[in-house]
Amino acid sequence: MEQKYPGVAAIPWDQPATMIDLDGKPPLIGTIRDCAVHFGLYKAEAKVHARVLLTQPVHREGRKTRTWLLEPDEIAALAERLKRETN
């Protein structure tokens, strides 16, 4: 099975991260796993505004530089990975 976001797939679950909301809600400070779990609980309109700030940058396909910020579709890929690994 080919990974849509290979850089995101390599992030360890215990890596510290912060989930932020562009609507101004308080951030969630925890691990990548915490962020993926909470993202799965968000309503569709809240998912659009969610971002994850990383403590270590990851490679993003098609870019020369690494990124510190995950977009909603990348967070959704993490949430799906979490589902697969826990079931």
Phi and psi in radians as a Rosetta constraint file:
Dihedral C 1 N 2 CA 2 C 2 CIRCULARHARMONIC -1.392 0.35
Dihedral N 2 CA 2 C 2 N 3 CIRCULARHARMONIC 2.391 0.35
Dihedral C 2 N 3 CA 3 C 3 CIRCULARHARMONIC -1.457 0.35
Dihedral N 3 CA 3 C 3 N 4 CIRCULARHARMONIC 2.304 0.35
Dihedral C 3 N 4 CA 4 C 4 CIRCULARHARMONIC -1.283 0.35
Dihedral N 4 CA 4 C 4 N 5 CIRCULARHARMONIC -0.605 0.35
Dihedral C 4 N 5 CA 5 C 5 CIRCULARHARMONIC -2.208 0.35
Dihedral N 5 CA 5 C 5 N 6 CIRCULARHARMONIC 1.453 0.35
Dihedral C 5 N 6 CA 6 C 6 CIRCULARHARMONIC -1.083 0.35
Dihedral N 6 CA 6 C 6 N 7 CIRCULARHARMONIC -0.609 0.35
Dihedral C 6 N 7 CA 7 C 7 CIRCULARHARMONIC -1.138 0.35
Dihedral N 7 CA 7 C 7 N 8 CIRCULARHARMONIC -0.673 0.35
Dihedral C 7 N 8 CA 8 C 8 CIRCULARHARMONIC -1.233 0.35
Dihedral N 8 CA 8 C 8 N 9 CIRCULARHARMONIC -0.634 0.35
Dihedral C 8 N 9 CA 9 C 9 CIRCULARHARMONIC -1.137 0.35
Dihedral N 9 CA 9 C 9 N 10 CIRCULARHARMONIC -0.377 0.35
Dihedral C 9 N 10 CA 10 C 10 CIRCULARHARMONIC -1.566 0.35
Dihedral N 10 CA 10 C 10 N 11 CIRCULARHARMONIC -0.069 0.35
Dihedral C 10 N 11 CA 11 C 11 CIRCULARHARMONIC -1.270 0.35
Dihedral N 11 CA 11 C 11 N 12 CIRCULARHARMONIC 2.192 0.35
Dihedral C 11 N 12 CA 12 C 12 CIRCULARHARMONIC -1.246 0.35
Dihedral N 12 CA 12 C 12 N 13 CIRCULARHARMONIC 2.555 0.35
Dihedral C 12 N 13 CA 13 C 13 CIRCULARHARMONIC -1.091 0.35
Dihedral N 13 CA 13 C 13 N 14 CIRCULARHARMONIC -0.465 0.35
Dihedral C 13 N 14 CA 14 C 14 CIRCULARHARMONIC -1.610 0.35
Dihedral N 14 CA 14 C 14 N 15 CIRCULARHARMONIC 0.113 0.35
Dihedral C 14 N 15 CA 15 C 15 CIRCULARHARMONIC -1.197 0.35
Dihedral N 15 CA 15 C 15 N 16 CIRCULARHARMONIC 2.271 0.35
Dihedral C 15 N 16 CA 16 C 16 CIRCULARHARMONIC -1.086 0.35
Dihedral N 16 CA 16 C 16 N 17 CIRCULARHARMONIC 2.499 0.35
Dihedral C 16 N 17 CA 17 C 17 CIRCULARHARMONIC -2.741 0.35
Dihedral N 17 CA 17 C 17 N 18 CIRCULARHARMONIC 2.875 0.35
Dihedral C 17 N 18 CA 18 C 18 CIRCULARHARMONIC -2.268 0.35
Dihedral N 18 CA 18 C 18 N 19 CIRCULARHARMONIC 2.183 0.35
Dihedral C 18 N 19 CA 19 C 19 CIRCULARHARMONIC -1.622 0.35
Dihedral N 19 CA 19 C 19 N 20 CIRCULARHARMONIC 2.191 0.35
Dihedral C 19 N 20 CA 20 C 20 CIRCULARHARMONIC -2.014 0.35
Dihedral N 20 CA 20 C 20 N 21 CIRCULARHARMONIC 2.745 0.35
Dihedral C 20 N 21 CA 21 C 21 CIRCULARHARMONIC -2.153 0.35
Dihedral N 21 CA 21 C 21 N 22 CIRCULARHARMONIC 2.188 0.35
Dihedral C 21 N 22 CA 22 C 22 CIRCULARHARMONIC -1.199 0.35
Dihedral N 22 CA 22 C 22 N 23 CIRCULARHARMONIC -0.159 0.35
Dihedral C 22 N 23 CA 23 C 23 CIRCULARHARMONIC -1.450 0.35
Dihedral N 23 CA 23 C 23 N 24 CIRCULARHARMONIC -0.140 0.35
Dihedral C 23 N 24 CA 24 C 24 CIRCULARHARMONIC 1.705 0.35
Dihedral N 24 CA 24 C 24 N 25 CIRCULARHARMONIC 0.202 0.35
Dihedral C 24 N 25 CA 25 C 25 CIRCULARHARMONIC -1.236 0.35
Dihedral N 25 CA 25 C 25 N 26 CIRCULARHARMONIC 2.771 0.35
Dihedral C 25 N 26 CA 26 C 26 CIRCULARHARMONIC -1.056 0.35
Dihedral N 26 CA 26 C 26 N 27 CIRCULARHARMONIC 2.498 0.35
Dihedral C 26 N 27 CA 27 C 27 CIRCULARHARMONIC -1.290 0.35
Dihedral N 27 CA 27 C 27 N 28 CIRCULARHARMONIC 2.740 0.35
Dihedral C 27 N 28 CA 28 C 28 CIRCULARHARMONIC -1.810 0.35
Dihedral N 28 CA 28 C 28 N 29 CIRCULARHARMONIC 2.033 0.35
Dihedral C 28 N 29 CA 29 C 29 CIRCULARHARMONIC -1.830 0.35
Dihedral N 29 CA 29 C 29 N 30 CIRCULARHARMONIC 2.103 0.35
Dihedral C 29 N 30 CA 30 C 30 CIRCULARHARMONIC -2.993 0.35
Dihedral N 30 CA 30 C 30 N 31 CIRCULARHARMONIC -2.356 0.35
Dihedral C 30 N 31 CA 31 C 31 CIRCULARHARMONIC -1.969 0.35
Dihedral N 31 CA 31 C 31 N 32 CIRCULARHARMONIC 2.972 0.35
Dihedral C 31 N 32 CA 32 C 32 CIRCULARHARMONIC -0.995 0.35
Dihedral N 32 CA 32 C 32 N 33 CIRCULARHARMONIC -0.681 0.35
Dihedral C 32 N 33 CA 33 C 33 CIRCULARHARMONIC -1.074 0.35
Dihedral N 33 CA 33 C 33 N 34 CIRCULARHARMONIC -0.794 0.35
Dihedral C 33 N 34 CA 34 C 34 CIRCULARHARMONIC -1.008 0.35
Dihedral N 34 CA 34 C 34 N 35 CIRCULARHARMONIC -0.769 0.35
Dihedral C 34 N 35 CA 35 C 35 CIRCULARHARMONIC -1.113 0.35
Dihedral N 35 CA 35 C 35 N 36 CIRCULARHARMONIC -0.734 0.35
Dihedral C 35 N 36 CA 36 C 36 CIRCULARHARMONIC -1.138 0.35
Dihedral N 36 CA 36 C 36 N 37 CIRCULARHARMONIC -0.715 0.35
Dihedral C 36 N 37 CA 37 C 37 CIRCULARHARMONIC -1.098 0.35
Dihedral N 37 CA 37 C 37 N 38 CIRCULARHARMONIC -0.843 0.35
Dihedral C 37 N 38 CA 38 C 38 CIRCULARHARMONIC -1.157 0.35
Dihedral N 38 CA 38 C 38 N 39 CIRCULARHARMONIC -0.638 0.35
Dihedral C 38 N 39 CA 39 C 39 CIRCULARHARMONIC -1.051 0.35
Dihedral N 39 CA 39 C 39 N 40 CIRCULARHARMONIC -0.694 0.35
Dihedral C 39 N 40 CA 40 C 40 CIRCULARHARMONIC -1.105 0.35
Dihedral N 40 CA 40 C 40 N 41 CIRCULARHARMONIC -0.408 0.35
Dihedral C 40 N 41 CA 41 C 41 CIRCULARHARMONIC -1.541 0.35
Dihedral N 41 CA 41 C 41 N 42 CIRCULARHARMONIC -0.276 0.35
Dihedral C 41 N 42 CA 42 C 42 CIRCULARHARMONIC -1.189 0.35
Dihedral N 42 CA 42 C 42 N 43 CIRCULARHARMONIC 2.627 0.35
Dihedral C 42 N 43 CA 43 C 43 CIRCULARHARMONIC -1.314 0.35
Dihedral N 43 CA 43 C 43 N 44 CIRCULARHARMONIC 2.834 0.35
Dihedral C 43 N 44 CA 44 C 44 CIRCULARHARMONIC -0.971 0.35
Dihedral N 44 CA 44 C 44 N 45 CIRCULARHARMONIC -0.736 0.35
Dihedral C 44 N 45 CA 45 C 45 CIRCULARHARMONIC -1.205 0.35
Dihedral N 45 CA 45 C 45 N 46 CIRCULARHARMONIC -0.511 0.35
Dihedral C 45 N 46 CA 46 C 46 CIRCULARHARMONIC -1.341 0.35
Dihedral N 46 CA 46 C 46 N 47 CIRCULARHARMONIC -0.565 0.35
Dihedral C 46 N 47 CA 47 C 47 CIRCULARHARMONIC -1.091 0.35
Dihedral N 47 CA 47 C 47 N 48 CIRCULARHARMONIC -0.610 0.35
Dihedral C 47 N 48 CA 48 C 48 CIRCULARHARMONIC -1.083 0.35
Dihedral N 48 CA 48 C 48 N 49 CIRCULARHARMONIC -0.545 0.35
Dihedral C 48 N 49 CA 49 C 49 CIRCULARHARMONIC -1.678 0.35
Dihedral N 49 CA 49 C 49 N 50 CIRCULARHARMONIC -0.009 0.35
Dihedral C 49 N 50 CA 50 C 50 CIRCULARHARMONIC -1.453 0.35
Dihedral N 50 CA 50 C 50 N 51 CIRCULARHARMONIC 2.494 0.35
Dihedral C 50 N 51 CA 51 C 51 CIRCULARHARMONIC -2.463 0.35
Dihedral N 51 CA 51 C 51 N 52 CIRCULARHARMONIC 2.669 0.35
Dihedral C 51 N 52 CA 52 C 52 CIRCULARHARMONIC -2.074 0.35
Dihedral N 52 CA 52 C 52 N 53 CIRCULARHARMONIC 2.191 0.35
Dihedral C 52 N 53 CA 53 C 53 CIRCULARHARMONIC -1.657 0.35
Dihedral N 53 CA 53 C 53 N 54 CIRCULARHARMONIC 2.143 0.35
Dihedral C 53 N 54 CA 54 C 54 CIRCULARHARMONIC -1.620 0.35
Dihedral N 54 CA 54 C 54 N 55 CIRCULARHARMONIC 2.777 0.35
Dihedral C 54 N 55 CA 55 C 55 CIRCULARHARMONIC -1.646 0.35
Dihedral N 55 CA 55 C 55 N 56 CIRCULARHARMONIC -0.278 0.35
Dihedral C 55 N 56 CA 56 C 56 CIRCULARHARMONIC -2.344 0.35
Dihedral N 56 CA 56 C 56 N 57 CIRCULARHARMONIC 2.245 0.35
Dihedral C 56 N 57 CA 57 C 57 CIRCULARHARMONIC -1.210 0.35
Dihedral N 57 CA 57 C 57 N 58 CIRCULARHARMONIC 2.686 0.35
Dihedral C 57 N 58 CA 58 C 58 CIRCULARHARMONIC -2.121 0.35
Dihedral N 58 CA 58 C 58 N 59 CIRCULARHARMONIC 2.722 0.35
Dihedral C 58 N 59 CA 59 C 59 CIRCULARHARMONIC -1.322 0.35
Dihedral N 59 CA 59 C 59 N 60 CIRCULARHARMONIC 2.373 0.35
Dihedral C 59 N 60 CA 60 C 60 CIRCULARHARMONIC -1.979 0.35
Dihedral N 60 CA 60 C 60 N 61 CIRCULARHARMONIC 2.243 0.35
Dihedral C 60 N 61 CA 61 C 61 CIRCULARHARMONIC -0.964 0.35
Dihedral N 61 CA 61 C 61 N 62 CIRCULARHARMONIC 2.323 0.35
Dihedral C 61 N 62 CA 62 C 62 CIRCULARHARMONIC 1.497 0.35
Dihedral N 62 CA 62 C 62 N 63 CIRCULARHARMONIC 0.055 0.35
Dihedral C 62 N 63 CA 63 C 63 CIRCULARHARMONIC -2.112 0.35
Dihedral N 63 CA 63 C 63 N 64 CIRCULARHARMONIC 2.602 0.35
Dihedral C 63 N 64 CA 64 C 64 CIRCULARHARMONIC -1.402 0.35
Dihedral N 64 CA 64 C 64 N 65 CIRCULARHARMONIC -0.504 0.35
Dihedral C 64 N 65 CA 65 C 65 CIRCULARHARMONIC -1.866 0.35
Dihedral N 65 CA 65 C 65 N 66 CIRCULARHARMONIC 2.812 0.35
Dihedral C 65 N 66 CA 66 C 66 CIRCULARHARMONIC -1.490 0.35
Dihedral N 66 CA 66 C 66 N 67 CIRCULARHARMONIC 2.876 0.35
Dihedral C 66 N 67 CA 67 C 67 CIRCULARHARMONIC -2.125 0.35
Dihedral N 67 CA 67 C 67 N 68 CIRCULARHARMONIC 2.625 0.35
Dihedral C 67 N 68 CA 68 C 68 CIRCULARHARMONIC -1.794 0.35
Dihedral N 68 CA 68 C 68 N 69 CIRCULARHARMONIC -0.116 0.35
Dihedral C 68 N 69 CA 69 C 69 CIRCULARHARMONIC -2.183 0.35
Dihedral N 69 CA 69 C 69 N 70 CIRCULARHARMONIC 2.270 0.35
Dihedral C 69 N 70 CA 70 C 70 CIRCULARHARMONIC -1.737 0.35
Dihedral N 70 CA 70 C 70 N 71 CIRCULARHARMONIC 2.389 0.35
Dihedral C 70 N 71 CA 71 C 71 CIRCULARHARMONIC -1.512 0.35
Dihedral N 71 CA 71 C 71 N 72 CIRCULARHARMONIC 2.905 0.35
Dihedral C 71 N 72 CA 72 C 72 CIRCULARHARMONIC -0.953 0.35
Dihedral N 72 CA 72 C 72 N 73 CIRCULARHARMONIC -0.697 0.35
Dihedral C 72 N 73 CA 73 C 73 CIRCULARHARMONIC -1.182 0.35
Dihedral N 73 CA 73 C 73 N 74 CIRCULARHARMONIC -0.542 0.35
Dihedral C 73 N 74 CA 74 C 74 CIRCULARHARMONIC -1.284 0.35
Dihedral N 74 CA 74 C 74 N 75 CIRCULARHARMONIC -0.629 0.35
Dihedral C 74 N 75 CA 75 C 75 CIRCULARHARMONIC -1.172 0.35
Dihedral N 75 CA 75 C 75 N 76 CIRCULARHARMONIC -0.673 0.35
Dihedral C 75 N 76 CA 76 C 76 CIRCULARHARMONIC -1.088 0.35
Dihedral N 76 CA 76 C 76 N 77 CIRCULARHARMONIC -0.654 0.35
Dihedral C 76 N 77 CA 77 C 77 CIRCULARHARMONIC -1.126 0.35
Dihedral N 77 CA 77 C 77 N 78 CIRCULARHARMONIC -0.660 0.35
Dihedral C 77 N 78 CA 78 C 78 CIRCULARHARMONIC -1.121 0.35
Dihedral N 78 CA 78 C 78 N 79 CIRCULARHARMONIC -0.748 0.35
Dihedral C 78 N 79 CA 79 C 79 CIRCULARHARMONIC -1.096 0.35
Dihedral N 79 CA 79 C 79 N 80 CIRCULARHARMONIC -0.688 0.35
Dihedral C 79 N 80 CA 80 C 80 CIRCULARHARMONIC -1.161 0.35
Dihedral N 80 CA 80 C 80 N 81 CIRCULARHARMONIC -0.721 0.35
Dihedral C 80 N 81 CA 81 C 81 CIRCULARHARMONIC -1.060 0.35
Dihedral N 81 CA 81 C 81 N 82 CIRCULARHARMONIC -0.717 0.35
Dihedral C 81 N 82 CA 82 C 82 CIRCULARHARMONIC -1.083 0.35
Dihedral N 82 CA 82 C 82 N 83 CIRCULARHARMONIC -0.761 0.35
Dihedral C 82 N 83 CA 83 C 83 CIRCULARHARMONIC -1.035 0.35
Dihedral N 83 CA 83 C 83 N 84 CIRCULARHARMONIC -0.802 0.35
Dihedral C 83 N 84 CA 84 C 84 CIRCULARHARMONIC -1.094 0.35
Dihedral N 84 CA 84 C 84 N 85 CIRCULARHARMONIC -0.712 0.35
Dihedral C 84 N 85 CA 85 C 85 CIRCULARHARMONIC -1.356 0.35
Dihedral N 85 CA 85 C 85 N 86 CIRCULARHARMONIC -0.389 0.35
Dihedral C 85 N 86 CA 86 C 86 CIRCULARHARMONIC -1.694 0.35
Dihedral N 86 CA 86 C 86 N 87 CIRCULARHARMONIC -0.204 0.35
